[in-house]
Amino acid sequence: MADKLSPMDRSSLVGETGPVNMTIGSLIFVEPGPGVTYDALCARITERIHLVPRCKQRLDEGRTGLSNAVWVEDEYFDVGWHIRLATLPAPGGKEELLRHVGNEMSRRLDRSRPLWEMHLIDGLADGRTALLIKMHHALVDGSSAVGIGLAVLDIEAEAEPVEPPPTSEDERPGLLLRQMRRAIKPLSKAQDLIFDTTSRILETSPTTAASDLREAAEVLRELLRSREPAVSTPFNKQISANRSWDYSSAPLRQLRAISLATNRTVNDVLLAIVSGMLATYLTEAGVDPAALEREPSTLVPVSIRREGEVGGNRISVVIVELPVGERDPLRRVELVGERMDELKRASGVMAGAIFVVVGGLAPPLLSPALTTVLGTGIDFPSHNLVVSNVPGPPAPVFLNGSRVLEMYPVVPLNPADQGLNVGAFSYAGTVHFGFTGDRALDPPIDRARAAFESALAELSAAAGVFVEPGARRD
């Protein structure tokens, strides 16, 4: 059977032109163990892939191209082709790992096959195993985001049994949700939120999804038409097809402590840290942040759940200016918070909200999707970068019995004049940051990561927040 492409599917595929690559990723560090091998991972995916049928479907553009493209079953599907084994060159340190991730995220997925890959990476000097998951934005739509994670990871070291493949199409509806009910017991508050939101996504008709996307895009177009173009910065130039990537982490309690000290949200704190990062980065690039004609702006997903709503999250995308010229880190938090409060109260933002999954990879992908949909009618750059802050599992998860240690986001660059973005993903008490940049970025991506760490340390000190040595691991 053929499935029609959703509006978000089509927009992400159409948007993948020139140097833009709509492959998103996640780098996961896992404890070594017998379940973390190539053969074991192939067996795990084979056992569970029927839970997410899209993972066995390929794109069929026929003779008319994307205008009438559909998803069809890949009759030659081979799970072994989608799972790759890589060994880092000696000494297997962070430099070698970052080079491998950057190279892989520069390569587009093959559209003649199902649009996902998993790379099992060994040879790390510290003895851990890394797993790089690559998925096209078009694949991660609705159930796929949660489903792919469910096909690989477990809530407990001992995996829950998986419902067998359906013998008829009548048995397929609700298969993934039934599996989730068994796998996530008892439900924590966060897990219940994920489950409820996923249920809403799976129950949303294509017509409703299309309407929501068009509504949000049109509202944002109107908002953008009233804005001035984004200011020119050293990282807003035509990008190449090559990517670089870096990562860092911080205890969630550190960000929450700053949030408590400043009486602002964790998301406000993150945006203030990014403001400090950009101030340092611009200075190193030879630009005085205080002398810019306008402040740099970021596209960021925000939660605007209405009063009285329970379950799920209502998400919209807003553009906020970052106070890079402000030297006081506490004042940066205050300014960002005031601006976000004003944006959340705007009726246009409320009207443009979209339901998305809060427990998977959908929120950071919302920005690239809408950037593509917004392409018509806007003749100038609307923002300078994307900042994504996504809540993940609050408790540890496992891969074939081995504990998952860290989970870092790899968010695509889009549109073609944005060479830098920041992703944040919280997992088991730690916030993991991923920094994606164009390979030709000057200063390079590691300077952005270092500037982010300095801004976090500066804000922590100003807020009187102390984190004991050894609490972070990079």
C-alpha positions as CSV (number, residue, x, y, z in Angstrom):
1,M,0.0,0.0,0.0
2,A,1.2,3.5,-0.8
3,D,1.0,6.4,1.8
4,K,0.7,10.0,0.7
5,L,3.3,12.4,1.9
6,S,2.3,14.8,4.7
7,P,2.8,18.6,4.1
8,M,5.8,18.4,6.5
9,D,7.2,15.4,4.6
10,R,7.0,17.3,1.3
11,S,8.3,20.6,2.7
12,S,11.5,19.0,4.1
13,L,12.2,17.1,0.9
14,V,11.6,20.1,-1.3
15,G,13.8,22.2,1.1
16,E,16.8,19.8,0.6
17,T,18.4,21.7,-2.3
18,G,21.9,23.0,-2.9
19,P,24.0,22.7,0.3
20,V,21.0,22.1,2.6
21,N,20.9,18.6,4.1
22,M,17.7,17.8,6.0
23,T,19.2,14.7,7.8
24,I,19.0,15.0,11.5
25,G,20.9,12.9,14.0
26,S,21.6,11.9,17.6
27,L,24.9,10.8,19.0
28,I,24.4,8.3,21.8
29,F,27.1,7.0,24.1
30,V,26.5,3.5,25.6
31,E,28.2,1.2,28.1
32,P,29.9,-1.7,26.3
33,G,28.2,-5.1,26.5
34,P,27.1,-8.2,24.6
35,G,24.0,-6.4,23.3
36,V,26.0,-3.6,21.8
37,T,27.4,-5.3,18.7
38,Y,26.6,-5.1,15.0
39,D,24.8,-8.5,15.0
40,A,22.9,-7.7,18.2
41,L,21.7,-4.4,16.9
42,C,20.6,-5.9,13.6
43,A,18.7,-8.5,15.5
44,R,17.0,-5.9,17.7
45,I,15.9,-3.8,14.8
46,T,14.7,-6.8,12.9
47,E,12.6,-7.8,15.9
48,R,11.0,-4.4,16.3
49,I,10.9,-2.6,13.0
50,H,7.3,-3.7,12.3
51,L,6.2,-1.3,15.1
52,V,7.1,1.6,12.7
53,P,6.2,0.6,9.2
54,R,7.6,3.8,7.7
55,C,11.1,2.6,8.5
56,K,10.7,-0.1,5.8
57,Q,9.2,2.3,3.3
58,R,11.0,4.3,0.6
59,L,10.1,7.4,-1.4
60,D,8.5,6.8,-4.8
61,E,8.6,10.0,-6.9
62,G,7.3,8.3,-10.0
63,R,7.4,10.3,-13.2
64,T,6.0,13.5,-11.7
65,G,8.6,14.1,-8.9
66,L,7.7,15.2,-5.4
67,S,4.4,16.8,-6.4
68,N,2.8,13.4,-6.3
69,A,5.3,11.3,-4.4
70,V,4.2,8.6,-2.0
71,W,5.7,6.2,0.5
72,V,5.9,2.6,-0.7
73,E,7.1,-0.6,0.8
74,D,10.8,-1.3,0.0
75,E,10.6,-4.8,-1.5
76,Y,14.4,-5.1,-1.2
77,F,14.7,-3.9,2.4
78,D,17.8,-5.2,4.2
79,V,18.3,-4.1,7.8
80,G,22.0,-4.8,7.4
81,W,22.4,-2.0,4.8
82,H,21.0,0.6,7.2
83,I,23.2,-0.4,10.2
84,R,26.8,0.5,9.6
85,L,29.9,-0.4,11.6
86,A,32.7,2.1,12.0
87,T,36.0,2.0,13.9
88,L,37.7,5.3,14.8
89,P,41.3,5.7,13.9
90,A,43.8,5.8,16.7
91,P,43.9,7.3,19.3
92,G,40.1,7.2,19.2
93,G,39.6,10.5,21.1
94,K,37.1,13.3,20.8
95,E,38.8,14.8,17.7
96,E,38.5,11.6,15.7
97,L,34.9,11.1,16.8
98,L,33.9,14.7,15.9
99,R,35.5,14.3,12.5
100,H,33.5,11.1,11.9
101,V,30.2,12.7,12.9
102,G,30.8,15.8,10.8
103,N,31.7,13.7,7.8
104,E,28.6,11.5,8.2
105,M,26.2,14.4,8.8
106,S,27.6,16.0,5.6
107,R,26.4,13.0,3.5
108,R,22.7,12.9,2.4
109,L,20.6,9.8,2.9
110,D,19.9,7.7,-0.2
111,R,16.3,8.5,-1.3
112,S,16.0,5.2,-3.1
113,R,16.0,3.4,0.3
114,P,14.2,4.0,3.6
115,L,15.6,7.3,4.9
116,W,17.4,6.2,8.1
117,E,20.8,4.8,9.2
118,M,22.4,3.8,12.4
119,H,26.2,3.8,12.8
120,L,27.8,1.7,15.5
121,I,31.1,3.3,16.3
122,D,33.8,1.6,18.3
123,G,37.5,2.3,18.8
124,L,36.8,5.0,21.4
125,A,39.8,5.5,23.7
126,D,37.5,5.5,26.9
127,G,36.1,2.0,26.0
128,R,32.5,3.3,25.4
129,T,30.5,2.6,22.3
130,A,28.8,5.3,20.3
131,L,25.7,5.1,18.1
132,L,25.0,7.8,15.5
133,I,21.4,7.7,14.4
134,K,20.6,9.5,11.1
135,M,17.1,10.2,10.0
136,H,15.6,12.4,7.3
137,H,13.3,15.0,8.5
138,A,10.6,13.5,6.3
139,L,10.8,10.2,8.1
140,V,10.5,11.8,11.6
141,D,6.9,12.8,11.4
142,G,4.4,11.8,14.1
143,S,4.8,8.2,15.3
144,S,8.2,7.8,13.6
145,A,10.0,10.0,16.1
146,V,8.9,8.0,19.1
147,G,8.7,4.7,17.3
148,I,12.4,4.7,16.2
149,G,13.5,5.3,19.7
150,L,11.2,2.5,20.9
151,A,12.6,0.1,18.4
152,V,16.1,0.6,19.8
153,L,15.9,1.6,23.5
154,D,14.2,0.2,26.6
155,I,13.0,1.8,29.8
156,E,14.7,-1.0,31.9
157,A,17.7,-3.2,31.4
158,E,15.5,-6.2,30.8
159,A,13.5,-5.5,27.7
160,E,9.7,-5.8,27.6
161,P,8.4,-8.5,25.1
162,V,7.4,-7.1,21.8
163,E,4.0,-7.7,20.1
164,P,4.6,-9.8,17.0
165,P,4.0,-8.4,13.5
166,P,0.3,-8.2,12.5
167,T,-1.0,-10.9,10.3
168,S,-3.5,-8.6,8.8
169,E,-3.9,-4.8,8.2
170,D,-6.8,-4.9,10.7
171,E,-4.4,-5.6,13.5
172,R,-2.0,-2.8,12.7
173,P,-3.8,0.3,14.0
174,G,-2.7,1.0,17.6
175,L,0.2,-1.5,17.5
176,L,2.8,1.1,18.5
177,L,0.6,2.5,21.2
178,R,-0.1,-0.9,22.7
179,Q,3.6,-1.6,22.8
180,M,4.2,1.8,24.5
181,R,1.7,1.0,27.2
182,R,3.5,-2.2,28.0
183,A,7.0,-0.7,27.8
184,I,6.3,2.5,29.9
185,K,4.9,1.1,33.2
186,P,4.4,2.6,35.6
187,L,4.1,6.0,33.9
188,S,6.0,8.8,35.4
189,K,4.6,12.3,34.9
190,A,7.1,13.0,32.1
191,Q,6.5,9.6,30.4
192,D,2.7,10.1,30.7
193,L,3.1,13.4,28.9
194,I,5.1,11.8,26.1
195,F,2.6,9.0,25.8
196,D,-0.4,11.3,25.7
197,T,1.1,13.6,23.2
198,T,2.2,10.7,21.0
199,S,-1.4,9.4,21.1
200,R,-2.7,12.7,19.9
201,I,-0.2,12.8,17.0
202,L,-1.1,9.3,15.9
203,E,-4.8,10.1,16.0
204,T,-4.4,13.3,14.0
205,S,-5.6,13.0,10.4
206,P,-3.5,14.2,7.4
207,T,-6.1,16.9,6.8
208,T,-5.8,18.2,10.3
209,A,-2.0,18.1,10.2
210,A,-1.9,20.0,6.9
211,S,-4.3,22.6,8.2
212,D,-2.2,23.1,11.4
213,L,1.0,23.5,9.4
214,R,-0.5,26.0,6.9
215,E,-2.0,28.0,9.7
216,A,1.2,28.2,11.6
217,A,3.2,29.1,8.5
218,E,0.8,31.8,7.5
219,V,0.8,33.4,11.0
220,L,4.5,33.4,11.0
221,R,4.7,34.9,7.6
222,E,2.6,37.8,8.7
223,L,4.7,38.2,11.8
224,L,7.9,38.2,9.8
225,R,6.6,40.7,7.3
226,S,6.4,43.3,10.1
227,R,10.0,42.6,11.1
228,E,13.3,44.0,9.8
229,P,15.7,41.6,8.1
230,A,18.0,39.7,10.4
231,V,21.4,41.5,10.9
232,S,24.4,40.2,9.0
233,T,26.9,38.2,11.0
234,P,30.0,36.1,10.2
235,F,28.0,32.9,10.5
236,N,25.2,34.0,8.1
237,K,26.8,33.4,4.8
238,Q,26.2,30.8,2.0
239,I,27.0,27.5,3.5
240,S,28.8,24.6,1.9
241,A,27.7,21.0,1.8
242,N,30.2,20.1,4.6
243,R,29.3,20.0,8.3
244,S,31.3,20.2,11.5
245,W,29.9,19.4,14.9
246,D,30.9,19.6,18.6
247,Y,29.2,18.8,21.9
248,S,29.2,19.7,25.6
249,S,27.0,19.0,28.7
250,A,25.9,20.4,32.0
251,P,24.0,19.0,35.0
252,L,20.3,19.9,34.7
253,R,20.3,21.0,38.3
254,Q,22.8,23.7,37.4
255,L,20.5,25.2,34.9
256,R,17.5,24.8,37.2
257,A,19.5,26.5,40.0
258,I,20.2,29.5,37.7
259,S,16.5,29.5,36.7
260,L,15.5,29.6,40.4
261,A,18.0,32.3,41.2
262,T,16.9,34.5,38.3
263,N,13.2,33.6,38.5
264,R,13.2,32.8,34.8
265,T,12.6,29.6,32.9
266,V,15.3,27.1,32.0
267,N,14.7,28.0,28.3
268,D,15.3,31.7,29.1
269,V,18.5,30.7,30.8
270,L,19.6,28.7,27.8
271,L,18.9,31.6,25.4
272,A,20.8,34.0,27.7
273,I,23.8,31.6,27.6
274,V,23.6,31.5,23.8
275,S,23.6,35.3,23.9
276,G,26.8,35.2,25.9
277,M,28.2,32.6,23.5
278,L,27.5,34.8,20.5
279,A,29.0,37.9,22.2
280,T,32.3,36.1,22.6
281,Y,32.1,34.4,19.2
282,L,31.4,37.7,17.4
283,T,34.3,39.3,19.2
284,E,36.7,36.6,18.1
285,A,35.4,37.0,14.6
286,G,36.4,40.7,14.7
287,V,32.9,42.1,15.2
288,D,31.9,44.3,18.2
289,P,28.6,42.9,19.4
290,A,27.6,46.3,20.9
291,A,28.1,48.0,17.5
292,L,25.7,45.8,15.5
293,E,22.9,47.8,13.9
294,R,20.4,45.2,15.3
295,E,20.7,42.3,17.7
296,P,21.0,38.8,16.3
297,S,17.8,36.8,16.4
298,T,17.0,33.1,16.9
299,L,14.1,30.9,15.9
300,V,13.1,28.9,18.9
301,P,10.2,26.5,19.7
302,V,8.2,27.5,22.8
303,S,5.5,25.8,24.9
304,I,2.3,27.9,25.0
305,R,-0.1,25.4,26.7
306,R,-3.3,27.1,27.4
307,E,-4.6,27.4,30.9
308,G,-6.5,24.3,31.9
309,E,-4.9,22.1,29.2
310,V,-3.6,18.7,30.4
311,G,-1.6,16.2,28.5
312,G,0.4,17.0,25.4
313,N,2.2,20.2,24.7
314,R,1.2,23.0,22.5
315,I,4.2,24.3,20.7
316,S,4.8,27.4,18.5
317,V,7.9,28.9,17.0
318,V,8.9,32.5,17.8
319,I,11.8,34.7,16.8
320,V,13.5,36.5,19.7
321,E,16.4,39.0,19.7
322,L,19.4,38.0,21.7
323,P,21.0,40.7,23.9
324,V,24.6,40.1,22.8
325,G,25.6,43.7,23.6
326,E,24.7,43.4,27.3
327,R,27.8,42.6,29.4
328,D,26.0,41.6,32.6
329,P,25.0,37.9,32.4
330,L,22.2,38.3,34.9
331,R,20.8,41.2,32.9
332,R,20.9,39.0,29.8
333,V,18.6,36.5,31.5
334,E,16.2,39.3,32.5
335,L,16.1,40.8,29.0
336,V,15.5,37.4,27.3
337,G,12.8,36.5,29.8
338,E,11.0,39.8,29.3
339,R,11.1,39.4,25.5
340,M,9.9,35.8,25.7
341,D,7.0,36.7,28.0
342,E,5.9,39.4,25.5
343,L,6.1,36.9,22.6
344,K,4.1,34.2,24.4
345,R,1.3,36.7,25.0
346,A,1.1,37.6,21.4
347,S,-2.2,36.5,19.8
348,G,-0.4,35.6,16.6
349,V,1.8,33.1,18.4
350,M,-1.2,31.4,20.0
351,A,-2.9,31.1,16.7
352,G,0.1,29.6,15.1
353,A,0.7,26.8,17.5
354,I,1.2,23.2,16.4
355,F,0.9,19.9,18.3
356,V,4.3,18.1,18.2
357,V,5.8,15.2,20.1
358,V,7.6,16.4,23.2
359,G,9.5,13.2,24.0
360,G,11.3,12.6,20.7
361,L,13.1,14.5,18.0
362,A,10.2,16.5,16.6
363,P,10.6,19.8,18.4
364,P,14.0,20.7,16.9
365,L,12.7,19.6,13.6
366,L,9.8,21.9,13.7
367,S,12.0,24.9,13.0
368,P,13.6,23.5,9.8
369,A,10.2,22.4,8.6
370,L,8.6,25.8,9.0
371,T,11.6,27.5,7.6
372,T,11.1,25.6,4.4
373,V,7.3,26.2,4.4
374,L,7.9,29.9,5.0
375,G,10.1,30.1,1.9
376,T,7.5,31.8,-0.2
377,G,6.6,35.4,0.5
378,I,9.7,36.3,2.6
379,D,12.5,37.9,0.6
380,F,15.0,38.4,3.4
381,P,16.7,36.5,6.2
382,S,14.3,36.3,9.1
383,H,16.6,35.0,11.8
384,N,20.3,34.3,12.4
385,L,20.3,30.8,14.0
386,V,18.1,28.1,15.5
387,V,18.2,27.2,19.2
388,S,16.3,24.0,20.2
389,N,15.7,22.9,23.8
390,V,14.0,19.5,24.1
391,P,13.0,17.6,27.3
392,G,14.1,13.9,27.1
393,P,13.7,10.9,29.3
394,P,14.2,11.8,33.0
395,A,15.4,8.3,33.9
396,P,18.1,6.2,32.2
397,V,17.2,4.1,29.2
398,F,19.0,1.0,27.9
399,L,20.2,-0.5,24.6
400,N,20.0,-4.3,24.7
401,G,20.9,-4.4,28.4
402,S,23.6,-1.7,28.3
403,R,22.9,1.7,29.9
404,V,22.7,4.7,27.6
405,L,25.1,7.3,29.1
406,E,24.7,10.4,27.0
407,M,22.4,11.6,24.2
408,Y,23.4,14.6,22.0
409,P,21.3,16.2,19.3
410,V,22.6,16.9,15.8
411,V,20.3,19.5,14.2
412,P,20.5,20.3,10.4
413,L,21.5,23.7,9.1
414,N,18.6,25.3,7.2
415,P,18.2,27.7,5.3
416,A,21.4,27.9,3.2
417,D,22.6,31.1,4.8
418,Q,22.7,29.9,8.4
419,G,26.0,28.3,9.3
420,L,25.5,27.7,13.1
421,N,22.8,26.3,15.4
422,V,22.5,25.0,19.0
423,G,20.5,22.0,20.2
424,A,19.9,21.0,23.8
425,F,18.5,17.6,24.9
426,S,17.9,16.7,28.6
427,Y,18.4,13.1,29.6
428,A,18.6,11.5,33.1
429,G,19.6,14.7,34.9
430,T,22.0,16.1,32.3
431,V,21.5,18.6,29.5
432,H,23.4,17.6,26.4
433,F,24.3,20.3,23.9
434,G,25.1,19.8,20.2
435,F,26.6,22.5,18.1
436,T,26.3,22.2,14.3
437,G,28.2,24.4,11.9
438,D,29.3,24.7,8.4
439,R,32.8,23.2,7.9
440,A,34.0,26.6,6.6
441,L,32.7,28.5,9.7
442,D,35.2,31.1,10.9
443,P,35.9,30.9,13.8
444,P,35.3,27.2,13.7
445,I,32.6,25.3,15.6
446,D,34.8,24.4,18.5
447,R,35.2,28.1,19.3
448,A,31.4,28.4,19.5
449,R,31.3,25.4,21.9
450,A,34.1,26.9,24.0
451,A,32.3,30.3,24.1
452,F,29.1,28.6,25.2
453,E,30.9,26.8,28.1
454,S,32.5,30.2,29.2
455,A,29.1,31.9,29.1
456,L,27.5,29.1,31.2
457,A,30.4,29.4,33.7
458,E,30.1,33.2,33.8
459,L,26.3,33.1,34.4
460,S,26.6,30.4,37.1
461,A,29.1,32.5,39.0
462,A,27.0,35.6,38.7
463,A,23.9,33.7,40.0
464,G,25.9,32.1,42.9
465,V,25.5,28.6,41.5
466,F,28.3,26.2,42.3
467,V,28.7,22.8,40.6
468,E,31.1,20.4,42.3
469,P,34.1,19.2,40.3
470,G,33.4,16.0,38.3
471,A,29.7,16.7,37.8
472,R,30.2,17.2,34.1
473,R,31.4,14.8,31.6
474,D,32.4,15.7,28.0
